Amino acid sequence: MLDVLDIEAGYGRIPVLKGVSLQVKDGEIITLIGGNGAGKSTLMKTICGILSPVAGSIVYRGSAVHRKKPSARVQRGLVLVPEGRRILRRMSVDENLLMGAYARRDKQAVKTDMEEVLNRFPVLRERRNLPADVLSGGEQQMLVIGRALLARPRLLMMDEPSLGLSPILVNKIFSIIDDLHRSGITILLVEQNAQKALQVADRGYVMETGRIVLCDTAECLLKSKSLREAYLSKEGSD
C-alpha cells in the first residue's frame, strides 16, 4: 500500500530524515518508535505532504505521491491524525468533524459516515453542539480520530495519539486503534509508548537520528533485549 524509499527531508537547511525507507502493506498496523527528535513526526508530515522531500520517493497504492498536494493525498485515502490533537477550538464538535469531509462531494454518504462516527464515540454526540475546547484531552483525541474517519481513510496515520493522556485513556485509545484495524483500516502508528504500540502492531520500525535502525515483527521487537533497554524499560505497566 505504501512504500517510502530513501526519503530525505528537513526544515530549511536542517536535515532530519536521512535516507528513510519503510513499507506498509494493506491490512497491517505498522508502528514507528523512537526517542524525541528521532524524526518520526517529520516522516509523517512528509508522507502526508506537509513537508516536501529533497530526495527519495513516496509510492501510495501504486502511484508516486511525493509531488502531490496534501489534499490530493487525502482524497486518495491517505489521512493523518496529527500530534497534539490540533482541534479547531472555537468551532463546535460537529463543525470539527465535518472539516474531515472537506474534500468530499458525496453529501449523503458524509451524513451516513457522521452517524457512524457519533455511534463510535457517543461522548461526541452528547457534546456535538458545544465548542471543541470544552472537551477533555481524551475526548479531543476521539474528536481528531473521528474527524480523520470522515475523510474515509484507507491508510490512517496516527502521530502520538496517546500523548499526554492518563493510563486509563491510553488503554481506551489503543482499544480504538485495534477496533479501527479490525474494521479494515490500515494504520501507520507513531508512538513513544513502544510497549502498547508493539502489542497492537504487526511490524515495527525503530528510528534514531533520522534513520531506520531496526525493523522486525512486533513479536520479535518486544522480545529484543536491546530495544527493551532503550525504550520498553522506560515505560510503566501501561
Buried (B, 14 or more C-beta within 10 A) or exposed (E): BBBBBEBBBBEEEEBBBBEBBBBBEEEBBBBBBBBEEBBBBBBBBBBBBEBEBEEBBBBBBEEEBBEBEBEEBBBBBBBBBBBEBBBBEEBBBBBBBBBBBEBBEEEEEBEEBBEBBBEBBEBBBEBBEEBBEEBEEBBBBBBBBBBBBBBBBBBBBBBBBBBEBEEEBBBBBBEBBBEBBEEEBBBBBBBBBBBBBBBBBBBBBBBBEBBBEBBBEBEBBBEBEEBBEBBBEEEEEB
